[in-house]
Amino acid sequence: MTKGLYLHIPFCKMKCSYCDFPSTDTWDEELLSAYVKALISDLRASLLAWDKYTIYLGGGTPSMLTSALLEELLSVLKELLPDPIEFTIEANPESLTKEKLEIMVQAGVTRVSLGIQSFNDRFLAVLGRIHTGKAAREKAKTAREYFDNLSLDLIFGIPGQTPEELERDLEEALSLEPSHLSAYSLTLEAKTPLARQVEGGNLTLPREEEWLEMFHLIPEKLAERGLERYEISNFSLPGKECLHNLVYWENGEYLGIGASAVSHLEGRRLFREKDPLAYIQRVFQGISPVVDEETLSPWHKVLETAIVGLRTTRGIDPEAIEKRWDAEVSKLKTILEGLEAQGLLERVNNRWRIPERLLPVSNDIMVRILEA
């Protein structure tokens, strides 16, 4: 089974108004350099012997590293892990340059995921993004010159957005010929600036019927260009699914390196120090950056595998879950059969999945499984 290596770059030029990810816009060049050195040291100490693996450099904003630091990190990855089946780097338009793209190509990166979110400057301002729609178009075109496997990220359900405006974003994205597109519904996270603006009445989210129209518009428009849904929010050309994310959706094993990174190894979840400065200090002092861990029970493994698997259009096979985890799945099958009887799940070739028409309420269905 494919394993995944995730490396976290927790720095951004500016924190987006909707973001509650573990990232910070407080940094200087000295901190970035120290962090990369700590990341490399942590990687060398933690690396596992894997035959089939993916690499994913995420954040934060990995592309905001200087060219020299990016080259330093990628050269070590090429030395230690020379043959990934997929190597993805996240980037933002404001920090992606031709020089960095050339460094990525030389280091064996196979895939770039560009965080556009919208091509509409009004919505970019609402989201707290610091690039413009024009810059997004230009950088996506440039990235496409270097990488056939280009993924674009969009957000929908932005305050003030209409289905017609989302359609224009989709058409612009498709004109750039991405092989993969992620379209995430905006989630208001507590205590973020955007959530406070909405709660204060300064901004208004789209009405439920508008949101539903947007949700159904996305697969319709993307299918016209051959991008098919394979997970609730992710669409790709055939064979261009994100293999690293499939590791997560199959509840596979992955090693997380960096501040706030999480690992899932042999039924245990390991949590690294969240604060970047404290993370650096622990690594440089020879102290394990892992500050907490959780051992998953057999039922937890089964339940978790089912929940993440139901996010995919392929769905789940309880028998395969039982074989993989050597765990009893009769309770899971009873739950799935009950939801199937209520019309909330469907069974195709002994695999259960959420029907297309119910994907907008998929979270509610998953909550029922968790509470059963």
LINSULMO-V396220 format. One record per residue. N is the residue number from 1. RES is the residue in one letter. PHI is phi in radians with two decimals (* if undefined). OMEGA is omega in degrees with one decimal (NA if undefined). Layout:
[[N,RES,PHI,OMEGA] [N,RES,PHI,OMEGA]]
//
This chain:
[[1,M,*,-179.2] [2,T,-1.12,175.0] [3,K,-1.83,-179.4] [4,G,-2.27,171.4] [5,L,-1.94,178.0] [6,Y,-2.05,175.6] [7,L,-2.05,-172.4] [8,H,-1.80,172.8] [9,I,-1.89,-168.8] [10,P,-1.54,-174.5] [11,F,-2.01,176.4] [12,C,-2.37,175.1] [13,K,-1.21,175.0] [14,M,-2.67,-179.4] [15,K,-1.30,178.6] [16,C,-1.22,-173.2] [17,S,-1.21,-177.0] [18,Y,-1.79,-166.4] [19,C,-1.54,169.9] [20,D,-2.13,177.0] [21,F,-1.18,177.4] [22,P,-1.27,179.8] [23,S,-2.59,-177.5] [24,T,-2.52,174.3] [25,D,-1.85,177.0] [26,T,-1.83,-176.0] [27,W,-2.91,170.9] [28,D,-2.47,-175.8] [29,E,-1.05,-179.8] [30,E,-1.11,179.3] [31,L,-1.15,179.1] [32,L,-1.04,-179.3] [33,S,-1.12,179.4] [34,A,-1.12,-178.8] [35,Y,-1.14,179.3] [36,V,-1.08,178.3] [37,K,-1.12,177.7] [38,A,-1.17,179.0] [39,L,-1.05,179.6] [40,I,-1.13,179.1] [41,S,-1.11,178.1] [42,D,-1.09,179.7] [43,L,-1.09,-179.0] [44,R,-1.07,-177.7] [45,A,-1.36,-171.2] [46,S,-1.91,-171.7] [47,L,-1.04,-179.5] [48,L,-1.91,179.4] [49,A,-1.49,-178.9] [50,W,-2.06,177.7] [51,D,-1.53,-174.5] [52,K,-2.27,-172.1] [53,Y,-2.65,172.7] [54,T,-1.98,173.2] [55,I,-2.18,179.3] [56,Y,-2.42,177.7] [57,L,-1.82,-173.4] [58,G,-2.21,-176.7] [59,G,-2.88,21.5] [60,G,0.96,-178.2] [61,T,-2.35,179.1] [62,P,-0.98,-176.2] [63,S,-1.23,178.3] [64,M,-1.42,171.7] [65,L,-1.04,175.1] [66,T,-1.09,178.8] [67,S,-0.99,-178.5] [68,A,-1.13,-179.9] [69,L,-1.21,178.0] [70,L,-1.09,179.5] [71,E,-1.13,179.1] [72,E,-1.07,-178.5] [73,L,-1.18,-176.5] [74,L,-1.20,178.2] [75,S,-1.17,176.9] [76,V,-1.18,178.4] [77,L,-1.09,178.7] [78,K,-1.13,178.5] [79,E,-1.20,-173.7] [80,L,-1.45,-174.1] [81,L,-2.32,-170.7] [82,P,-1.36,-170.1] [83,D,-2.37,177.2] [84,P,-1.25,176.1] [85,I,-1.38,175.8] [86,E,-2.81,179.7] [87,F,-2.41,-175.7] [88,T,-1.92,170.1] [89,I,-2.21,172.0] [90,E,-1.40,179.6] [91,A,-2.55,173.2] [92,N,-2.07,-175.3] [93,P,-0.99,-173.7] [94,E,-1.23,-175.8] [95,S,-2.14,-179.7] [96,L,-1.56,-179.8] [97,T,-2.18,176.5] [98,K,-1.07,179.6] [99,E,-1.05,179.9] [100,K,-1.19,177.3] [101,L,-1.11,177.9] [102,E,-1.14,176.5] [103,I,-1.08,179.3] [104,M,-1.08,-179.9] [105,V,-1.06,-178.9] [106,Q,-1.11,-177.8] [107,A,-1.51,177.0] [108,G,1.60,174.0] [109,V,-1.08,-177.0] [110,T,-1.96,-169.7] [111,R,-2.68,175.5] [112,V,-2.07,177.2] [113,S,-1.96,-172.7] [114,L,-1.77,-178.3] [115,G,-1.46,-179.4] [116,I,-1.62,179.0] [117,Q,1.28,173.9] [118,S,-2.87,172.9] [119,F,-1.72,-176.9] [120,N,-1.63,-176.3] [121,D,-1.06,179.2] [122,R,-1.11,-179.3] [123,F,-1.30,175.5] [124,L,-1.08,178.4] [125,A,-1.16,178.2] [126,V,-1.06,-178.1] [127,L,-1.39,-179.0] [128,G,1.35,176.5] [129,R,-1.36,-175.6] [130,I,-1.84,173.5] [131,H,-1.72,176.6] [132,T,-1.83,176.4] [133,G,-1.07,178.3] [134,K,-1.09,179.2] [135,A,-1.11,179.2] [136,A,-1.07,179.2] [137,R,-1.09,-177.0] [138,E,-1.13,-177.4] [139,K,-1.23,176.9] [140,A,-1.14,177.5] [141,K,-1.10,179.3] [142,T,-1.12,179.7] [143,A,-1.06,-179.2] [144,R,-1.16,176.9] [145,E,-1.18,-176.7] [146,Y,-1.69,-173.8] [147,F,-2.30,172.1] [148,D,-1.21,-177.6] [149,N,-1.63,-178.6] [150,L,-1.97,177.1] [151,S,-1.94,177.3] [152,L,-2.05,176.4] [153,D,-1.83,172.6] [154,L,-2.18,173.2] [155,I,-2.10,174.9] [156,F,-2.23,-175.2] [157,G,1.43,179.9] [158,I,-1.28,177.6] [159,P,-0.90,179.5] [160,G,1.53,-176.5] [161,Q,-1.37,175.6] [162,T,-1.95,175.9] [163,P,-0.99,-179.3] [164,E,-1.15,179.0] [165,E,-1.24,174.5] [166,L,-1.12,179.9] [167,E,-1.06,177.8] [168,R,-1.14,176.4] [169,D,-1.07,-179.9] [170,L,-1.12,-179.9] [171,E,-1.13,177.2] [172,E,-1.11,179.6] [173,A,-1.06,-177.6] [174,L,-1.18,178.6] [175,S,-1.15,179.5] [176,L,-1.55,175.2] [177,E,1.00,175.4] [178,P,-1.26,174.3] [179,S,-1.56,-175.7] [180,H,-2.63,177.0] [181,L,-2.48,174.6] [182,S,-1.87,179.9] [183,A,-2.21,-174.4] [184,Y,-1.78,173.2] [185,S,-1.29,178.5] [186,L,-1.05,175.9] [187,T,-1.98,177.5] [188,L,-1.45,179.7] [189,E,-1.60,-176.3] [190,A,-0.95,173.2] [191,K,1.26,173.7] [192,T,-1.40,179.4] [193,P,-0.97,-179.0] [194,L,-1.16,178.4] [195,A,-1.05,179.9] [196,R,-1.15,178.6] [197,Q,-1.17,178.6] [198,V,-1.19,179.7] [199,E,-1.10,179.8] [200,G,-1.45,177.8] [201,G,1.48,-179.7] [202,N,-1.38,178.0] [203,L,-2.31,-178.0] [204,T,-2.20,177.3] [205,L,-1.26,174.5] [206,P,-1.01,176.4] [207,R,-1.16,-176.8] [208,E,-0.98,-178.8] [209,E,-1.17,175.8] [210,E,-1.20,179.2] [211,W,-1.06,180.0] [212,L,-1.11,177.5] [213,E,-1.09,177.9] [214,M,-1.13,-178.5] [215,F,-1.01,-178.4] [216,H,-1.40,178.7] [217,L,-1.18,-173.2] [218,I,-1.03,-179.7] [219,P,-1.12,179.8] [220,E,-1.13,-179.1] [221,K,-1.21,-176.3] [222,L,-1.21,179.8] [223,A,-1.11,178.5] [224,E,-1.07,179.7] [225,R,-1.89,173.9] [226,G,1.52,177.2] [227,L,-1.59,-176.5] [228,E,-1.91,177.6] [229,R,-1.17,171.4] [230,Y,-2.18,174.0] [231,E,-2.61,-170.3] [232,I,-0.81,-174.3] [233,S,-1.96,-172.5] [234,N,-2.22,-173.7] [235,F,-2.38,-179.6] [236,S,-2.67,166.2] [237,L,-1.19,179.1] [238,P,-0.96,178.5] [239,G,1.43,-178.6] [240,K,-1.96,174.8] [241,E,-1.06,176.9] [242,C,-1.32,-175.9] [243,L,-1.16,179.2] [244,H,-1.15,179.5] [245,N,-1.17,175.7] [246,L,-1.11,174.0] [247,V,-1.02,178.7] [248,Y,-1.15,-174.9] [249,W,-1.28,171.9] [250,E,-1.71,-177.7] [251,N,0.95,179.5] [252,G,-1.40,-179.9] [253,E,-1.58,177.3] [254,Y,-2.59,178.1] [255,L,-1.92,178.3] [256,G,-1.82,-179.6] [257,I,-2.07,178.3] [258,G,2.09,-179.6] [259,A,-1.06,179.5] [260,S,1.24,-179.3] [261,A,-1.24,-179.8] [262,V,-2.05,176.4] [263,S,-2.03,173.5] [264,H,-2.26,-173.0] [265,L,-2.36,175.2] [266,E,0.89,176.7] [267,G,1.33,176.5] [268,R,-2.10,174.3] [269,R,-1.97,-177.2] [270,L,-1.96,-176.5] [271,F,-2.06,178.3] [272,R,-1.55,178.2] [273,E,-0.85,-175.1] [274,K,-1.41,-175.8] [275,D,-1.31,-176.2] [276,P,-1.00,-178.8] [277,L,-1.17,178.0] [278,A,-1.15,176.6] [279,Y,-1.06,179.1] [280,I,-1.02,-177.9] [281,Q,-1.08,179.9] [282,R,-1.08,-178.5] [283,V,-1.11,-177.3] [284,F,-1.18,179.0] [285,Q,-1.56,179.6] [286,G,1.31,178.3] [287,I,-1.72,-179.8] [288,S,-1.00,176.7] [289,P,-1.31,176.9] [290,V,-1.34,-175.3] [291,V,-1.90,179.0] [292,D,-2.79,175.5] [293,E,-2.64,-177.8] [294,E,-2.38,175.1] [295,T,-1.68,-174.9] [296,L,-1.47,175.7] [297,S,-1.28,177.6] [298,P,-0.94,-179.8] [299,W,-1.15,178.5] [300,H,-1.07,178.6] [301,K,-1.09,-179.9] [302,V,-1.10,-176.7] [303,L,-1.11,-178.8] [304,E,-1.11,179.2] [305,T,-1.11,178.6] [306,A,-1.17,-176.4] [307,I,-1.11,-178.5] [308,V,-1.22,179.7] [309,G,-1.17,179.9] [310,L,-1.28,172.7] [311,R,-1.28,-176.3] [312,T,-1.64,178.0] [313,T,-1.24,178.9] [314,R,-1.27,179.4] [315,G,1.37,-172.9] [316,I,-2.29,176.0] [317,D,-2.10,-178.1] [318,P,-0.99,-179.5] [319,E,-1.13,177.9] [320,A,-1.17,177.6] [321,I,-1.12,179.8] [322,E,-1.09,-179.2] [323,K,-1.15,-177.3] [324,R,-1.18,-174.2] [325,W,-1.69,-176.9] [326,D,0.88,-174.9] [327,A,-2.31,-179.9] [328,E,-1.22,-178.1] [329,V,-2.11,-177.9] [330,S,-1.06,178.6] [331,K,-1.12,179.1] [332,L,-1.08,-179.1] [333,K,-1.09,177.6] [334,T,-1.10,178.6] [335,I,-1.11,-178.7] [336,L,-1.12,179.0] [337,E,-1.12,177.4] [338,G,-1.12,178.5] [339,L,-1.21,175.9] [340,E,-1.13,179.5] [341,A,-1.09,178.6] [342,Q,-1.51,-179.9] [343,G,1.42,-177.2] [344,L,-1.58,173.8] [345,L,-2.30,173.5] [346,E,-2.24,-177.7] [347,R,-2.02,178.4] [348,V,-2.29,-179.3] [349,N,0.92,177.4] [350,N,1.14,173.3] [351,R,-2.02,176.5] [352,W,-1.64,176.1] [353,R,-2.62,177.2] [354,I,-1.47,179.5] [355,P,-1.03,-178.8] [356,E,-0.90,-175.9] [357,R,-1.16,-177.6] [358,L,-1.80,179.0] [359,L,-1.03,177.1] [360,P,-1.07,179.3] [361,V,-1.99,-177.6] [362,S,-1.02,-179.7] [363,N,-1.08,178.7] [364,D,-1.12,178.8] [365,I,-1.16,180.0] [366,M,-1.16,176.4] [367,V,-1.09,178.1] [368,R,-1.07,177.9] [369,I,-1.14,-178.8] [370,L,-1.11,-176.0] [371,E,-1.56,-176.2] [372,A,-1.21,NA]]
//
